[in-house]
Amino acid sequence: MTMKKRIMAICLAVGLAMTALPVFSAGATAAEMNETVVAGERSARAIPSGAYNINLNVNGRSVLGGRVFNLGGITYVPIFAFADWLGRFTYSYNSTTATARVSGENLEITAHAGDLYIIANDRYFYTSREVIQYGGEIYVPILPMTKALNSKVEWRDSINGFYVSSGDTRRLKSGSQVYNADQVYWLARIISAEAKGEPMQGKIAVGNVILNRVRSSAFPNTIYGVIFDKRYGIQFAPVSNGTIYQTPTVDSIIAAKICLEGYSLSSEVLYFVNPQKAPNSWISRTRPYAFTVGNHSFYK
């Protein structure tokens, strides 16, 4: 082979090799580079048993194909990969907990496998289903995650899936700016006193009853006023037995903050009762039944 032909062959081989490499723009983000690099792998990614894939569009671009799935009626996204499309994050991770921080901004999001909430700037966003660990990643429900990222989300249809547009992550207020300390103080105490041994949903439901009464013209218009209302006799046993003054559990404080974020199992429930302790309560005899969580039945 002549020298000229050898040079041409080498140039051709190099050219073919270069076409197989991803090409990035000068300002490519980590999310864009990762999306390109794993594009050939995504179709082979496994998802949890019983789940199915959901399409996701972020800021006009289809992303994370094969990595977004619906499980038990809830759409999950990988926390780090999803956050990368909505900000410039740094991360820390151990076997069960993932924390994402916006570089140079006041936003920190933490998710712990098994929890029913994610934390953003000391605010608690209810996930309704557990945060899960799968394939070496922490997955979180998309709706509370977009709230934590101060972003907008819209469900289009079963074909197009979710459309997300980024917001200003610097504008997510902190817990100290959102929660009134006095409201958290009393709401956490009544939740703890009434539902200390109940699941998180049961704690939230008790908090919903208190806040629904605050909004009702038939009851006082403050949390403290509702708890200590004596117009028709003492409304809550912890007021009479003194357990209202006990230090609330951590989960009860979290449940109070979740309620104050606006999450509600029902905007109509105004009463609850433990049917085992009060099998013939006037509440169960006269009020419309709504649902039962743990040991408490709730009524409108």
C-alpha positions as CSV (number, residue, x, y, z in Angstrom):
1,M,0.0,0.0,0.0
2,T,1.4,3.4,-1.0
3,M,2.0,6.1,1.7
4,K,-0.9,8.2,0.2
5,K,-3.4,5.3,0.5
6,R,-2.3,4.6,4.0
7,I,-2.9,8.2,5.1
8,M,-6.3,8.1,3.4
9,A,-7.2,4.9,5.2
10,I,-6.2,6.3,8.6
11,C,-8.2,9.5,8.0
12,L,-11.3,7.5,7.0
13,A,-11.0,5.3,10.1
14,V,-10.6,8.4,12.4
15,G,-13.6,10.0,10.7
16,L,-15.8,7.0,11.2
17,A,-14.8,6.8,14.9
18,M,-15.6,10.4,15.4
19,T,-19.1,10.1,14.0
20,A,-19.9,7.5,16.7
21,L,-19.0,10.0,19.5
22,P,-21.6,12.3,21.0
23,V,-21.2,16.0,20.0
24,F,-22.1,18.6,22.5
25,S,-22.6,22.3,22.2
26,A,-20.2,24.6,24.1
27,G,-22.8,25.3,26.8
28,A,-24.1,21.7,27.1
29,T,-25.4,20.9,30.6
30,A,-24.6,17.7,32.6
31,A,-28.1,16.6,31.9
32,E,-27.8,17.0,28.2
33,M,-24.5,15.1,28.1
34,N,-25.8,12.3,30.2
35,E,-28.9,12.1,28.1
36,T,-26.8,11.6,25.0
37,V,-24.4,9.2,26.5
38,V,-27.0,6.8,27.8
39,A,-29.4,7.1,24.9
40,G,-28.4,3.7,23.6
41,E,-28.9,2.1,27.0
42,R,-32.3,3.4,28.0
43,S,-34.4,1.0,26.0
44,A,-32.8,-1.9,27.9
45,R,-33.4,-0.3,31.4
46,A,-35.6,-2.4,33.6
47,I,-38.4,-0.9,35.6
48,P,-40.0,-2.3,38.8
49,S,-42.5,-5.2,38.5
50,G,-46.0,-3.9,37.8
51,A,-44.7,-0.5,36.5
52,Y,-45.0,1.0,33.0
53,N,-43.1,3.8,31.3
54,I,-44.3,7.4,31.1
55,N,-43.1,10.0,28.7
56,L,-41.6,13.2,30.1
57,N,-41.0,16.5,28.4
58,V,-38.9,19.2,30.2
59,N,-38.7,22.7,28.7
60,G,-39.8,21.4,25.3
61,R,-37.5,18.4,25.1
62,S,-38.3,14.7,25.5
63,V,-36.0,13.4,28.3
64,L,-35.2,10.5,30.5
65,G,-36.8,7.9,28.2
66,G,-37.1,4.6,29.9
67,R,-36.3,6.0,33.3
68,V,-39.7,7.5,34.2
69,F,-42.4,5.1,35.3
70,N,-45.8,4.8,36.9
71,L,-46.1,2.5,39.8
72,G,-49.3,2.0,41.7
73,G,-50.8,5.1,40.1
74,I,-47.9,7.4,40.9
75,T,-45.3,8.6,38.4
76,Y,-41.7,8.3,39.6
77,V,-38.6,10.1,38.4
78,P,-34.9,9.6,39.4
79,I,-34.2,12.5,41.7
80,F,-30.7,13.5,40.4
81,A,-31.4,13.0,36.7
82,F,-34.7,14.9,36.9
83,A,-33.2,17.8,38.9
84,D,-30.3,18.1,36.4
85,W,-32.9,19.3,33.8
86,L,-34.2,22.0,36.1
87,G,-31.1,23.5,37.7
88,R,-27.3,23.2,38.3
89,F,-27.2,20.8,41.2
90,T,-24.5,19.2,43.4
91,Y,-25.3,15.9,45.1
92,S,-24.7,13.7,48.1
93,Y,-25.9,10.1,48.4
94,N,-25.8,7.1,50.6
95,S,-27.6,3.8,50.5
96,T,-31.0,5.3,51.3
97,T,-30.8,9.1,51.2
98,A,-30.3,11.5,48.3
99,T,-29.7,15.2,48.7
100,A,-29.6,17.7,45.8
101,R,-28.4,21.3,46.2
102,V,-28.6,24.1,43.7
103,S,-25.0,25.4,43.3
104,G,-24.9,29.0,44.6
105,E,-28.6,29.1,45.4
106,N,-30.7,28.6,48.5
107,L,-32.3,25.3,47.6
108,E,-31.7,21.9,49.1
109,I,-33.9,18.8,48.4
110,T,-33.6,15.6,50.4
111,A,-35.4,12.3,49.8
112,H,-35.1,9.2,52.0
113,A,-36.2,5.8,50.7
114,G,-39.4,4.7,52.6
115,D,-40.5,8.2,53.5
116,L,-43.9,9.6,52.4
117,Y,-42.5,13.1,51.8
118,I,-39.5,15.0,50.4
119,I,-37.9,17.9,52.2
120,A,-37.0,21.2,50.4
121,N,-35.7,24.1,52.5
122,D,-37.3,22.6,55.6
123,R,-40.6,22.4,53.9
124,Y,-42.4,19.0,53.7
125,F,-44.1,17.9,50.4
126,Y,-46.2,14.8,50.7
127,T,-45.6,12.1,48.2
128,S,-48.7,9.9,48.9
129,R,-46.5,6.9,48.0
130,E,-43.1,6.0,49.4
131,V,-39.9,7.3,48.0
132,I,-38.2,4.2,46.6
133,Q,-34.7,3.0,45.8
134,Y,-34.4,1.2,42.5
135,G,-31.4,0.3,40.3
136,G,-29.0,2.2,42.6
137,E,-31.0,5.4,42.4
138,I,-33.6,7.2,44.6
139,Y,-36.9,7.7,42.8
140,V,-39.5,10.3,43.9
141,P,-43.0,11.0,42.8
142,I,-43.0,13.7,40.1
143,L,-45.7,16.1,41.5
144,P,-44.1,16.9,44.9
145,M,-40.7,17.0,43.2
146,T,-41.8,19.7,40.8
147,K,-43.2,21.7,43.8
148,A,-39.9,21.5,45.5
149,L,-38.2,22.7,42.3
150,N,-40.6,25.6,42.0
151,S,-41.6,24.3,38.5
152,K,-44.8,23.9,36.6
153,V,-46.1,20.5,35.6
154,E,-48.9,19.4,33.3
155,W,-50.3,16.0,32.4
156,R,-51.1,15.9,28.7
157,D,-52.3,12.4,27.9
158,S,-51.2,8.8,28.0
159,I,-49.1,9.3,24.8
160,N,-47.4,12.6,25.6
161,G,-47.2,12.1,29.4
162,F,-46.0,15.0,31.6
163,Y,-44.8,18.4,30.4
164,V,-42.6,20.3,32.9
165,S,-41.3,23.9,32.6
166,S,-38.6,25.2,34.9
167,G,-39.2,28.0,37.4
168,D,-36.8,30.1,39.5
169,T,-35.5,27.7,42.1
170,R,-34.2,30.7,44.1
171,R,-37.8,31.7,44.8
172,L,-38.9,28.6,46.8
173,K,-39.6,30.0,50.2
174,S,-38.1,28.3,53.2
175,G,-40.1,26.6,56.0
176,S,-39.5,29.6,58.3
177,Q,-41.1,31.9,55.7
178,V,-44.1,29.6,55.1
179,Y,-45.1,28.0,58.4
180,N,-46.5,30.0,61.2
181,A,-44.7,28.8,64.4
182,D,-47.8,29.0,66.6
183,Q,-49.8,27.0,64.1
184,V,-47.2,24.3,63.8
185,Y,-46.9,24.2,67.6
186,W,-50.6,23.5,68.3
187,L,-51.4,21.5,65.2
188,A,-48.5,19.1,65.9
189,R,-49.6,18.7,69.5
190,I,-53.2,17.8,68.7
191,I,-52.0,15.4,66.0
192,S,-49.6,13.7,68.3
193,A,-52.0,13.5,71.2
194,E,-54.8,12.1,69.1
195,A,-52.9,10.0,66.6
196,K,-49.4,9.2,68.0
197,G,-49.6,5.5,67.1
198,E,-51.4,6.1,63.7
199,P,-49.8,5.9,60.2
200,M,-48.8,9.1,58.5
201,Q,-52.1,9.3,56.6
202,G,-53.9,9.0,59.9
203,K,-52.0,11.9,61.4
204,I,-52.6,14.0,58.3
205,A,-56.3,13.2,58.4
206,V,-56.5,14.5,62.0
207,G,-54.7,17.6,61.0
208,N,-57.2,18.0,58.1
209,V,-60.1,17.9,60.6
210,I,-58.6,20.7,62.6
211,L,-57.9,22.9,59.5
212,N,-61.3,22.1,58.0
213,R,-62.9,23.4,61.2
214,V,-60.8,26.5,61.0
215,R,-62.3,27.2,57.6
216,S,-65.8,26.4,58.7
217,S,-68.1,29.1,60.0
218,A,-69.4,26.6,62.5
219,F,-66.1,26.5,64.5
220,P,-63.5,29.0,65.7
221,N,-61.2,30.4,63.0
222,T,-57.9,29.6,64.5
223,I,-56.1,26.3,65.2
224,Y,-55.8,27.1,68.9
225,G,-59.5,28.1,69.0
226,V,-60.6,24.9,67.4
227,I,-58.6,22.7,69.8
228,F,-59.8,24.4,72.9
229,D,-63.4,25.0,71.7
230,K,-65.8,24.4,74.6
231,R,-69.0,25.9,73.1
232,Y,-70.7,22.5,73.0
233,G,-68.4,20.8,75.6
234,I,-64.7,19.9,75.2
235,Q,-64.2,18.8,71.7
236,F,-61.0,16.7,72.0
237,A,-60.0,14.4,74.9
238,P,-56.4,15.5,75.0
239,V,-57.6,18.9,76.2
240,S,-59.3,17.3,79.2
241,N,-56.6,14.7,80.0
242,G,-53.7,17.1,79.5
243,T,-51.9,15.2,76.8
244,I,-52.3,18.2,74.5
245,Y,-49.3,19.7,76.4
246,Q,-46.9,16.8,75.7
247,T,-44.0,17.2,73.4
248,P,-45.2,16.0,69.9
249,T,-43.5,13.2,68.0
250,V,-41.3,14.1,65.0
251,D,-43.7,12.5,62.6
252,S,-46.6,14.6,64.1
253,I,-44.6,17.8,63.4
254,I,-44.0,16.6,59.9
255,A,-47.7,15.8,59.4
256,A,-48.6,19.3,60.7
257,K,-46.3,20.9,58.2
258,I,-47.7,18.7,55.4
259,C,-51.2,19.8,56.3
260,L,-50.1,23.4,56.3
261,E,-48.6,22.9,52.9
262,G,-52.2,22.3,51.8
263,Y,-52.2,18.5,51.4
264,S,-55.6,17.1,52.3
265,L,-57.2,13.7,52.3
266,S,-60.6,15.5,52.4
267,S,-61.7,19.1,52.6
268,E,-65.0,17.9,54.2
269,V,-64.2,15.9,57.2
270,L,-64.9,17.7,60.5
271,Y,-65.1,14.8,63.0
272,F,-63.3,11.6,63.8
273,V,-63.8,8.9,66.4
274,N,-62.2,5.6,67.4
275,P,-65.1,3.2,67.0
276,Q,-63.5,0.6,69.4
277,K,-63.3,3.2,72.2
278,A,-66.7,4.8,71.4
279,P,-68.8,2.3,69.5
280,N,-72.0,4.2,69.8
281,S,-70.7,7.8,69.4
282,W,-73.1,10.5,68.4
283,I,-70.7,11.2,65.6
284,S,-71.1,7.8,64.0
285,R,-74.9,8.0,64.5
286,T,-75.5,11.4,63.1
287,R,-72.7,12.4,60.7
288,P,-72.0,11.2,57.2
289,Y,-69.2,8.6,57.1
290,A,-66.2,9.5,54.9
291,F,-63.4,7.0,55.4
292,T,-61.3,5.1,58.0
293,V,-57.5,5.3,58.5
294,G,-55.9,3.1,61.1
295,N,-58.0,3.2,64.3
296,H,-60.0,6.3,63.4
297,S,-63.1,6.7,61.4
298,F,-63.7,10.2,59.8
299,Y,-67.0,11.9,59.3
300,K,-68.3,15.0,57.4
